[in-house]
Amino acid sequence: MTSPLQQKIKITGPSVVTANRTFDGAVIWRTATKDWSTDLADAAVVSTVDTARALLAESAADDIGAVGPYIAPVTIDDSGAIAPGNLREQIRSTGVTIDIPATV
């Protein structure tokens, strides 16, 4: 498998770095303060390949707090609100798509 840092990065608009939190698997986004947040509104938004690569590199270095960081597209509306930019990220931001059976 190719490391995220070795993959060709294409940026076609605003993007963020997302990953999963290691201790519970929650979807998280990298913030401008070099931290992680479960709230997409807190995410650092980048729009160039160089800034995306830098944000991804610092995110990948945090392999204790997060696993599998990658660049994901977002949209920004007129009020500045950030929303997932594709179906995959919409699903990840809202949780599982099936009912999880209760354990007995």
C-alpha positions as CSV (number, residue, x, y, z in Angstrom):
1,M,0.0,0.0,0.0
2,T,1.3,3.5,-0.9
3,S,1.8,5.9,2.0
4,P,-0.6,8.9,1.8
5,L,2.5,11.1,1.6
6,Q,3.7,9.3,-1.5
7,Q,0.4,9.5,-3.4
8,K,-0.2,12.2,-6.0
9,I,-2.3,14.9,-4.5
10,K,-5.0,16.6,-6.5
11,I,-6.8,19.6,-5.1
12,T,-9.8,20.9,-7.0
13,G,-11.2,23.2,-4.4
14,P,-11.3,23.6,-0.6
15,S,-10.0,20.5,1.2
16,V,-9.4,19.2,4.8
17,V,-7.4,16.4,6.3
18,T,-9.5,13.7,8.0
19,A,-8.7,10.5,9.8
20,N,-10.1,8.2,12.5
21,R,-9.3,8.6,16.2
22,T,-7.3,5.7,17.4
23,F,-9.0,4.9,20.7
24,D,-12.6,4.8,19.5
25,G,-12.5,5.1,15.7
26,A,-14.4,8.4,15.6
27,V,-14.1,10.6,12.5
28,I,-11.8,13.5,13.2
29,W,-10.5,16.5,11.2
30,R,-7.2,18.3,11.6
31,T,-7.4,21.8,12.9
32,A,-5.4,24.9,12.3
33,T,-3.9,24.6,15.8
34,K,-2.4,21.2,14.9
35,D,-5.0,19.3,16.9
36,W,-7.9,17.1,16.0
37,S,-11.6,17.8,16.3
38,T,-14.8,15.7,15.9
39,D,-16.5,18.9,14.5
40,L,-15.9,19.6,10.8
41,A,-16.4,23.3,11.5
42,D,-13.1,23.3,13.3
43,A,-11.1,21.9,10.4
44,A,-8.2,23.7,8.8
45,V,-9.2,24.3,5.2
46,V,-6.5,24.3,2.5
47,S,-6.8,25.1,-1.2
48,T,-3.3,24.4,-2.7
49,V,-1.3,21.2,-3.1
50,D,1.6,22.5,-1.1
51,T,-0.5,23.5,1.9
52,A,-2.5,20.2,1.7
53,R,0.8,18.2,1.6
54,A,2.1,20.1,4.6
55,L,-1.1,19.5,6.6
56,L,-1.2,15.9,5.6
57,A,2.5,15.4,6.6
58,E,2.0,16.9,10.1
59,S,-1.2,14.8,10.5
60,A,0.5,11.6,9.5
61,A,3.2,12.3,12.1
62,D,0.5,12.1,14.8
63,D,0.1,8.3,14.6
64,I,-0.8,8.0,18.3
65,G,-3.9,10.1,18.1
66,A,-5.1,9.4,14.6
67,V,-4.9,6.7,12.0
68,G,-5.3,6.8,8.2
69,P,-5.2,10.6,7.5
70,Y,-6.1,11.7,4.0
71,I,-7.2,14.8,2.1
72,A,-10.9,15.2,1.6
73,P,-12.9,17.7,-0.4
74,V,-15.3,20.1,1.3
75,T,-17.7,22.8,0.2
76,I,-18.0,26.2,1.9
77,D,-21.3,28.1,1.6
78,D,-21.8,31.9,1.5
79,S,-21.9,32.0,5.3
80,G,-18.6,30.2,5.6
81,A,-20.1,26.9,6.8
82,I,-18.0,23.9,5.9
83,A,-19.8,20.7,4.6
84,P,-18.5,17.4,3.2
85,G,-17.6,17.7,-0.5
86,N,-18.5,14.2,-1.6
87,L,-20.7,11.2,-0.7
88,R,-18.0,9.3,1.1
89,E,-17.4,12.2,3.4
90,Q,-21.1,12.9,3.9
91,I,-21.5,9.3,5.1
92,R,-18.4,9.5,7.4
93,S,-19.5,12.7,8.9
94,T,-23.0,11.4,9.8
95,G,-22.1,7.9,11.1
96,V,-22.9,4.4,10.1
97,T,-25.5,3.7,7.4
98,I,-27.1,0.6,9.0
99,D,-28.7,-0.1,12.3
100,I,-26.3,-1.7,14.6
101,P,-28.0,-4.6,16.4
102,A,-28.2,-4.4,20.2
103,T,-26.0,-6.9,22.0
104,V,-27.7,-9.2,24.5
